[in-house]
Amino acid sequence: MKYLMFVCTDTEPDTDPAPEPDIDAWVDKHDASGQRLRGMGLGPKSTATTVRVRNGQTLVSDGPFAETKELIVGFDLLECADLDEAIEVARAHPMARGGRIEIRPQADWDKS
């Protein structure tokens, strides 16, 4: 099953003094296992553009639409047997300690 893993900042990072996991080691491990299909970081919020359509008009604004201190800074597309496996992959990501990780299964529109 495919899961999209959003890598986000957080206003309350982990305070554990143990060293953070190495991101390159995490990427190498999950690329080699086939669990990580694709991933990348995103540009800074100052480069974001929000697009909405209201009453037939296209509205474009600079920056992320949501006024929040947390930001999505990257993503990874995972291939995992189930949610438990996806959680194990996500919990080992360095940003699980310094930020937060959101996991969502890919929608299966054929089953709706």
RONU-104194 format. One line per 5 residues: number of its first residue (from 1); their letters; for each residue x, y, z negated of C-alpha. Coordinates in steps of 0.5 Angstrom, whole numbers, always signed. Layout:
REM RONU-104194
NUM = A = X Y Z ~ ...
This chain:
REM RONU-104194
1 = MKYLM = +0 +0 +0 ~ +2 +7 +2 ~ +3 +12 -4 ~ +5 +20 -3 ~ +9 +22 -9
6 = FVCTD = +9 +30 -10 ~ +15 +32 -14 ~ +13 +38 -18 ~ +16 +43 -23 ~ +13 +43 -30
11 = TEPDT = +13 +49 -35 ~ +15 +43 -41 ~ +20 +39 -38 ~ +23 +33 -42 ~ +28 +35 -48
16 = DPAPE = +31 +28 -49 ~ +39 +30 -49 ~ +40 +23 -45 ~ +43 +25 -38 ~ +38 +26 -32
21 = PDIDA = +38 +20 -27 ~ +42 +22 -21 ~ +37 +24 -15 ~ +42 +21 -10 ~ +42 +14 -13
26 = WVDKH = +35 +14 -14 ~ +34 +16 -6 ~ +39 +10 -4 ~ +36 +5 -9 ~ +29 +6 -6
31 = DASGQ = +31 +7 +1 ~ +35 +0 +1 ~ +29 -3 -2 ~ +24 -1 +3 ~ +20 +3 -2
36 = RLRGM = +21 +10 +0 ~ +19 +11 +7 ~ +21 +18 +8 ~ +22 +24 +3 ~ +24 +31 +3
41 = GLGPK = +25 +37 -1 ~ +21 +44 +1 ~ +23 +51 +2 ~ +22 +56 -4 ~ +15 +59 -5
46 = STATT = +17 +65 -2 ~ +17 +61 +5 ~ +10 +58 +4 ~ +4 +61 +8 ~ -3 +59 +6
51 = VRVRN = -9 +58 +12 ~ -16 +59 +10 ~ -22 +59 +15 ~ -28 +63 +12 ~ -34 +65 +17
56 = GQTLV = -30 +64 +23 ~ -24 +68 +21 ~ -17 +65 +20 ~ -14 +68 +13 ~ -7 +68 +13
61 = SDGPF = -3 +70 +6 ~ +4 +69 +4 ~ +6 +64 -1 ~ +2 +58 -5 ~ -5 +60 -6
66 = AETKE = -6 +57 -13 ~ -3 +62 -18 ~ +1 +57 -22 ~ +7 +56 -25 ~ +8 +49 -23
71 = LIVGF = +10 +48 -16 ~ +11 +42 -11 ~ +18 +42 -9 ~ +18 +36 -5 ~ +15 +29 -3
76 = DLLEC = +16 +22 -2 ~ +12 +17 +2 ~ +13 +10 -2 ~ +11 +3 +0 ~ +9 -1 -6
81 = ADLDE = +5 -7 -8 ~ +0 -3 -12 ~ +0 +3 -17 ~ +4 -1 -22 ~ +10 -1 -18
86 = AIEVA = +9 +6 -15 ~ +9 +8 -22 ~ +16 +5 -24 ~ +19 +8 -18 ~ +16 +15 -20
91 = RAHPM = +18 +14 -27 ~ +26 +13 -25 ~ +26 +20 -21 ~ +30 +25 -24 ~ +24 +30 -24
96 = ARGGR = +19 +26 -28 ~ +24 +28 -34 ~ +25 +35 -31 ~ +18 +36 -28 ~ +13 +32 -26
101 = IEIRP = +11 +27 -21 ~ +4 +26 -18 ~ +2 +20 -14 ~ -4 +19 -9 ~ -6 +13 -5
106 = QADWD = -6 +14 +2 ~ -14 +14 +4 ~ -16 +8 +8 ~ -22 +11 +12 ~ -23 +5 +15
111 = KS = -26 +2 +9 ~ -31 +8 +8
